[in-house]
Amino acid sequence: MTSSAVRNTVRISAFYDLIVTAGFALPFTAPALFEGFGALQVALGLPGSVPDAGDVFTLMFANLMGSLVVVWSAFRLARPSRAAGAADTAARFLFSLGMAAALIHGASPLVLGMLILEVVWAIVQGAVMASARLPVVA
């Protein structure tokens, strides 16, 4: 795998994360996202719970997570590397573990969609990072 493929994969992954998590980073956008999740869950008639848009601790942790992911995404966009890709792959597996635990404990099935994307990105990015470590055989 070429170094340009590694950089491109890390950048695409970072751009995806930026789009998906930017709304969680700010105290005035996260509640709107949570309310949107609640409306979607009701519209689809899904069981389980969604975050409470009015709970100050829920919002604080969403903002902390969102701001860290936004900063991490910006770093990977500016300085994509195999090390950043490997660290991000590990983080994706940890996020996936948290999402799976939430589903097991009653979170809305909407989380399943996020979990699937997280696992797919972990596998794709992990494969690119692993193959970048292998020597090229002629």
Backbone bond lengths (Angstrom), bond angles and torsions (degrees), N, CA, C in turn:
res aa  C-N    CA-C-N  psi(-1)  N-CA   C-N-CA  omega(-1)  CA-C   N-CA-C  phi
1 M - - - 1.451 - - 1.523 108.11 -
2 T 1.307 117.66 135.44 1.461 121.62 -177.53 1.525 111.19 -81.45
3 S 1.323 114.59 159.67 1.460 118.68 178.44 1.528 111.15 -66.50
4 S 1.327 117.67 -27.95 1.469 118.79 177.02 1.527 110.60 -69.46
5 A 1.328 118.09 -34.42 1.468 120.66 176.49 1.527 110.13 -65.79
6 V 1.321 116.53 -39.55 1.469 120.54 177.08 1.525 109.60 -62.51
7 R 1.326 116.88 -50.94 1.471 120.27 -179.36 1.526 111.39 -59.62
8 N 1.328 116.98 -43.91 1.469 120.44 179.85 1.519 111.59 -62.94
9 T 1.318 117.05 -42.94 1.473 120.65 179.50 1.522 110.84 -63.45
10 V 1.328 117.02 -44.56 1.468 120.95 179.47 1.527 110.26 -63.54
11 R 1.325 117.27 -41.53 1.474 120.14 179.41 1.533 111.75 -66.31
12 I 1.326 117.31 -44.25 1.471 120.12 179.70 1.523 110.06 -62.74
13 S 1.325 116.10 -42.52 1.460 120.98 177.45 1.525 110.79 -60.80
14 A 1.317 116.72 -42.52 1.468 121.55 179.84 1.528 110.65 -65.96
15 F 1.313 117.15 -41.43 1.456 121.26 179.56 1.529 110.12 -63.97
16 Y 1.324 116.45 -43.14 1.471 121.04 176.41 1.531 109.97 -57.81
17 D 1.332 116.78 -49.11 1.465 120.77 -179.23 1.526 111.56 -60.67
18 L 1.315 116.24 -40.47 1.459 120.59 179.94 1.527 110.91 -60.94
19 I 1.312 116.40 -44.55 1.467 120.98 179.77 1.532 110.65 -65.20
20 V 1.326 116.75 -44.81 1.466 121.32 -174.35 1.528 112.60 -72.79
21 T 1.321 118.23 -32.74 1.469 119.46 -172.07 1.521 115.67 -109.29
22 A 1.315 119.34 -9.77 1.467 120.42 -176.22 1.527 111.84 -56.02
23 G 1.301 118.06 -37.75 1.462 121.28 -179.13 1.518 114.32 -65.11
24 F 1.317 117.31 -21.09 1.463 120.59 179.21 1.526 112.22 -82.72
25 A 1.326 117.29 -15.37 1.459 121.42 -172.33 1.526 114.06 -74.10
26 L 1.307 117.78 -22.35 1.463 119.94 -173.95 1.527 112.04 -114.48
27 P 1.325 116.39 141.58 1.460 120.50 -176.93 1.526 114.17 -63.91
28 F 1.317 118.33 -20.04 1.463 119.42 -179.46 1.524 113.44 -99.53
29 T 1.335 117.91 -5.72 1.466 119.69 176.44 1.527 112.43 -105.12
30 A 1.326 117.47 -32.47 1.469 120.67 -179.09 1.534 112.42 -59.16
31 P 1.338 119.79 -44.03 1.471 118.09 178.65 1.530 112.66 -59.00
32 A 1.321 116.38 -37.60 1.469 119.46 178.74 1.523 110.72 -63.77
33 L 1.326 116.87 -39.54 1.466 119.86 176.98 1.518 111.09 -63.58
34 F 1.331 117.01 -45.15 1.458 120.55 179.90 1.522 111.28 -62.94
35 E 1.327 116.58 -40.19 1.465 119.80 177.30 1.524 110.45 -64.94
36 G 1.340 117.07 -37.03 1.459 120.90 176.56 1.518 111.83 -64.45
37 F 1.341 116.64 -40.95 1.468 120.10 176.12 1.526 110.41 -61.14
38 G 1.330 115.75 -43.22 1.464 119.95 179.60 1.521 111.90 -62.45
39 A 1.322 116.50 -43.07 1.464 120.25 179.20 1.527 111.24 -65.05
40 L 1.329 116.61 -40.35 1.464 120.61 178.44 1.520 110.77 -65.28
41 Q 1.312 116.69 -41.75 1.463 120.25 179.10 1.525 111.13 -61.61
42 V 1.329 116.47 -44.41 1.468 120.71 179.05 1.526 109.96 -64.75
43 A 1.326 116.83 -45.12 1.468 120.97 -178.87 1.527 111.84 -60.59
44 L 1.338 115.87 -35.86 1.470 120.10 -179.81 1.531 112.39 -88.02
45 G 1.323 117.24 -7.14 1.460 121.43 -179.50 1.517 113.10 66.03
46 L 1.320 116.51 36.95 1.464 120.71 -177.12 1.524 111.98 -86.65
47 P 1.327 116.66 149.49 1.469 120.44 174.45 1.532 109.96 -81.95
48 G 1.306 116.00 179.77 1.460 120.71 174.50 1.514 112.37 91.56
49 S 1.330 114.78 -179.52 1.456 119.87 -176.79 1.520 111.24 -115.74
50 V 1.316 114.32 154.83 1.466 122.10 173.91 1.525 107.15 -120.30
51 P 1.328 117.89 161.25 1.466 119.34 179.68 1.530 111.67 -60.68
52 D 1.320 115.38 145.38 1.460 122.50 178.37 1.521 108.74 -83.01
53 A 1.327 116.45 113.75 1.465 122.17 -177.83 1.519 112.78 -63.07
54 G 1.314 117.99 -17.86 1.457 121.34 -178.90 1.516 114.66 -98.89
55 D 1.337 117.34 -4.13 1.464 120.43 -177.58 1.526 109.99 -83.99
56 V 1.325 116.66 119.82 1.462 121.88 -174.73 1.533 112.21 -62.83
57 F 1.326 118.61 -36.94 1.463 120.67 -179.74 1.523 111.36 -71.87
58 T 1.324 116.88 -39.19 1.458 120.69 176.19 1.521 109.80 -59.29
59 L 1.320 116.03 -46.32 1.465 120.37 179.97 1.523 111.76 -65.74
60 M 1.324 117.08 -40.60 1.458 120.05 179.71 1.534 110.67 -60.73
61 F 1.333 116.87 -46.54 1.457 119.33 -179.27 1.531 111.69 -69.07
62 A 1.317 117.35 -35.55 1.462 120.38 175.24 1.523 110.02 -63.27
63 N 1.325 117.26 -42.59 1.457 121.11 178.55 1.526 111.48 -65.07
64 L 1.325 116.99 -41.54 1.472 119.98 177.26 1.531 110.67 -61.46
65 M 1.323 116.60 -49.03 1.458 120.80 179.39 1.520 110.52 -61.50
66 G 1.329 116.02 -47.53 1.453 120.01 -177.90 1.514 112.73 -62.33
67 S 1.324 117.10 -43.45 1.461 119.30 -178.85 1.522 111.64 -67.62
68 L 1.327 117.42 -38.92 1.466 119.35 177.04 1.527 111.94 -64.11
69 V 1.317 116.96 -42.10 1.464 119.97 -179.86 1.531 110.56 -68.01
70 V 1.330 117.63 -37.16 1.461 120.17 177.60 1.534 110.39 -63.24
71 V 1.319 117.04 -45.52 1.466 120.32 179.02 1.529 110.32 -64.80
72 W 1.322 117.72 -44.41 1.456 122.37 178.43 1.529 110.56 -61.42
73 S 1.316 117.29 -39.50 1.466 121.59 177.98 1.526 110.50 -64.71
74 A 1.323 116.48 -44.80 1.468 120.22 179.15 1.528 110.62 -61.38
75 F 1.321 116.62 -40.54 1.465 120.57 177.46 1.530 110.96 -60.80
76 R 1.338 115.89 -46.33 1.476 119.03 -178.92 1.521 111.98 -68.38
77 L 1.327 118.19 -30.70 1.463 120.27 175.25 1.529 110.51 -67.34
78 A 1.332 116.19 -40.84 1.463 121.04 -178.11 1.521 113.10 -77.94
79 R 1.323 117.21 -34.43 1.467 121.66 -174.75 1.525 111.24 -136.34
80 P 1.314 117.08 64.87 1.474 119.03 179.99 1.528 110.14 -68.65
81 S 1.309 115.12 135.56 1.467 120.05 -179.97 1.519 109.49 -154.03
82 R 1.312 114.98 166.54 1.460 119.51 177.22 1.533 110.23 -64.11
83 A 1.329 116.96 -38.19 1.468 120.02 179.10 1.537 110.84 -64.00
84 A 1.330 117.01 -43.28 1.467 120.13 178.28 1.521 110.21 -64.61
85 G 1.326 117.03 -39.42 1.464 120.91 178.05 1.518 112.22 -64.85
86 A 1.324 115.98 -40.28 1.466 119.65 178.57 1.527 111.06 -66.46
87 A 1.340 116.49 -43.11 1.469 120.26 178.33 1.526 110.44 -63.73
88 D 1.327 116.45 -40.78 1.453 119.89 179.95 1.528 111.40 -66.69
89 T 1.323 116.49 -36.76 1.468 120.16 177.22 1.524 110.28 -61.70
90 A 1.327 116.48 -43.83 1.464 120.16 177.50 1.529 110.51 -61.74
91 A 1.332 116.22 -42.91 1.466 120.18 179.01 1.525 110.96 -62.14
92 R 1.333 117.57 -38.11 1.465 120.73 179.28 1.533 111.05 -63.28
93 F 1.319 116.88 -39.24 1.462 118.43 177.47 1.528 110.65 -66.86
94 L 1.328 117.79 -37.08 1.465 120.49 176.82 1.525 111.00 -66.92
95 F 1.331 117.69 -43.42 1.467 120.52 176.24 1.531 109.57 -60.23
96 S 1.325 116.52 -41.28 1.467 120.42 179.69 1.515 111.39 -61.80
97 L 1.313 116.57 -40.74 1.460 121.04 177.46 1.528 110.48 -60.65
98 G 1.332 116.69 -43.51 1.457 120.64 177.70 1.520 112.22 -63.75
99 M 1.330 116.93 -40.61 1.465 120.38 178.42 1.525 111.09 -65.98
100 A 1.331 116.74 -41.63 1.462 120.07 178.66 1.525 110.40 -62.89
101 A 1.329 116.73 -41.62 1.470 120.33 178.30 1.527 110.29 -62.95
102 A 1.324 116.92 -41.09 1.464 120.32 178.71 1.525 110.72 -61.92
103 L 1.328 116.79 -42.84 1.468 120.11 178.26 1.527 111.08 -62.07
104 I 1.308 116.85 -43.39 1.461 121.24 179.91 1.532 110.97 -61.71
105 H 1.336 115.93 -31.81 1.466 120.39 -176.59 1.527 113.59 -98.44
106 G 1.324 117.57 18.19 1.458 119.99 169.86 1.511 117.76 105.50
107 A 1.319 118.33 10.48 1.469 119.42 177.08 1.528 109.61 -67.69
108 S 1.296 114.85 156.43 1.457 121.30 177.80 1.531 111.18 -56.53
109 P 1.310 117.21 143.48 1.468 120.31 174.56 1.532 113.39 -59.81
110 L 1.331 117.80 -11.41 1.461 120.01 174.20 1.523 110.85 -58.41
111 V 1.329 116.70 -28.88 1.461 121.40 178.60 1.527 110.59 -62.87
112 L 1.322 117.03 -29.19 1.466 120.66 -179.51 1.530 111.32 -58.56
113 G 1.319 116.95 -39.74 1.463 120.00 177.60 1.514 111.82 -61.10
114 M 1.332 116.41 -43.22 1.470 120.51 178.14 1.527 110.44 -67.22
115 L 1.323 116.59 -39.29 1.455 121.12 179.78 1.528 111.28 -62.49
116 I 1.312 116.72 -44.60 1.468 120.16 -179.90 1.523 110.31 -60.27
117 L 1.327 117.08 -46.54 1.470 120.00 179.15 1.530 111.40 -62.86
118 E 1.315 117.13 -39.05 1.462 121.04 -179.83 1.530 110.96 -64.05
119 V 1.336 116.44 -44.14 1.468 120.34 179.49 1.527 110.73 -67.06
120 V 1.319 116.88 -41.29 1.474 119.86 178.18 1.520 110.12 -60.46
121 W 1.333 117.11 -47.27 1.464 119.70 178.83 1.526 111.22 -62.64
122 A 1.322 118.03 -39.05 1.471 120.69 178.76 1.524 110.59 -61.92
123 I 1.319 116.50 -42.71 1.469 120.23 -179.20 1.528 110.77 -68.34
124 V 1.325 116.61 -47.68 1.473 120.34 -178.75 1.526 110.40 -61.72
125 Q 1.320 116.17 -53.22 1.455 119.58 -177.89 1.528 111.08 -64.82
126 G 1.322 116.77 -40.71 1.463 119.87 178.39 1.515 112.32 -61.64
127 A 1.334 116.84 -39.78 1.464 120.46 178.60 1.526 111.14 -64.88
128 V 1.315 116.47 -41.27 1.472 119.81 178.66 1.525 110.08 -65.54
129 M 1.332 117.42 -43.40 1.461 119.90 -179.88 1.528 110.85 -65.69
130 A 1.331 117.19 -40.67 1.473 120.44 179.53 1.526 111.20 -66.62
131 S 1.313 117.18 -42.13 1.470 118.91 -179.03 1.508 111.67 -70.69
132 A 1.318 117.96 -23.79 1.475 120.89 177.23 1.519 110.95 -69.06
133 R 1.306 117.34 -22.00 1.465 121.53 179.53 1.517 112.81 -83.26
134 L 1.337 115.64 -18.57 1.454 119.04 -177.99 1.529 110.50 -79.72
135 P 1.334 117.10 141.82 1.462 118.48 176.85 1.521 110.82 -69.59
136 V 1.310 115.02 148.78 1.457 120.44 177.74 1.519 108.36 -78.13
137 V 1.344 116.07 126.21 1.461 121.00 -179.72 1.529 107.75 -102.81
138 A 1.339 115.40 128.40 1.475 119.65 -179.26 1.502 111.90 -85.75
